[in-house]
Amino acid sequence: MNKGVLYIAFNNNKVNYIAQAVWNAHRVRRHLGVGCSLVTDNVSRPTDTSMFDNVFIVESSSGGTRKYDHMNADSSAEWKNIGRCNAYDLTPYDQTLVIDTDYMVNSNQLAVLFDLDYDFLCHREVLDVTNRRNFARDTRFGDVEFPMWWATVTYFRKSDLANQIFSVWKMVQDNWYHYSRLYKFSQDLFRNDYAVSIALATVYGHQLNIPSIPWPLFTAFYDVYMNQINDDCFKLNYVRIGEKQLHQNLILDNCDLHVMNKPDLEKICVNTV
């Protein structure tokens, strides 16, 4: 079966998601040895998208307004995150990884997923790479504290089960107000994490043993800043909060990372693409 990575990237006035996708596509080919395709609403030149097997132009939709810098009150922008549920229909691959553009591929770890005997996987556990937060509030959502899976990295292969999950995912997206009332969360911002969690629970009959990616999602919070040392080595700068604030550095080498500070990641992507 052919394998590949699908990036879904819609720019707004704060973040160039397409540049992030281009930067990571080169890394995917180097580390995972598979092709990449891009789903976007516009490819503005001089962005070079020649590294993608396919570029699919679709219409984008806003899932609300979000902040891109938790310290900056003026950092809000439109979040065009509607449509990930269409990945099953759009992918040209038999086995697909849908990866957020803010997930740095620094190793070949994700290649393991292509060899596992599962039709659909995403992360259930998340780990703060700086060991300052436990992300406890991100393991459940809504007033009912429903278990949450992360849509940051999603693996699936063409199958009836995966098709069902994506179909329910789309149903949740199309009926967002209803599900926000049912699970008691704010409807103001569409969250694919919530939608895929509801879809998984629905398809699996609300069982507790839903398969997930067998390692945590390594994540750097919004207040972590990065400098690139070499291709796969990065210095992470952050503040250790305690009796006094201590500035800390962490060297991350050959380790994949979900970077929540998207504007900071973009600086690296734009300078190296």
Steps between C-alpha positions, in 0.01 A plus 500: 500500500623851426567723800515874546442809711212741444537861615193724528615862508296819478686827560360789702640845578705368794648168389631368168389139535600421142863594574489271803364218283772551239772500769366180655444328165876505438550349845239230438671389182837490677389324818202287394584436136142556381330757281293800611190671367355840586140611545459878497278779374778699335865460410654845480832543326791497565408197714655194334269199530692274261584254780135396524363209299168682471361844587124498551330841492179505706280765656596588858264578786560667834462307821502818707759744632794388712799659672846420368694648788366457852699809610378728221143629505527600131597154376150376411427391143261290298558127543429314176491150642176370347531204263749258654215249503534488119851352516370149432347612169789727400802282571670337199659239727389160632668577833500862611643713775316830542742722692449854628749741347617597851622146565874481432611172345852452639526119491362187334274412795174555312601237244413238763130580457498373142592153627246475783186294445250781560266691269500828693725648768560835666648613830319454830789602727696826489830585668652842570855477370615759759340304785315804637138411420302178513241612240234346727233735373578388144426135567126572533262767373162652575310507826447125465883454488487281193830320415697689236718372218732735311457552126856637465627173351246265345581172330248305294482252220221455248247278679137486606591592859702809403226607259243476780715709735546775242130492414403554864774763532333690214158458662633653822653791306176561307294490822745680727235690696311181583811320623618802698171489687513122541856491637475844664789692348520841331392503136702817427812318379490184290744243636599199291628341821146502638345387173731202453456402866121490461537311170729238653274448800193470276652249256654290779175495699641710787747231603804593707758302302508710182837451324732801500856588399715305750710793622409846630479812285817691591392864522659841562260755651429851365772658715783285360728666243738318267831542321613250239850365561513265202256301283349294784631670812324792669555708812181565695487810719243537776449623855483262793231632735564454872611708795687706244494499123790309350575514130565150370638347183429153366677334208263286294677269257334252260168522682166590342320792662160665493570874516210703638689829446417512129634852426838405647513179293413698190814711539710186465292365211507820294874545550588147391252419222 
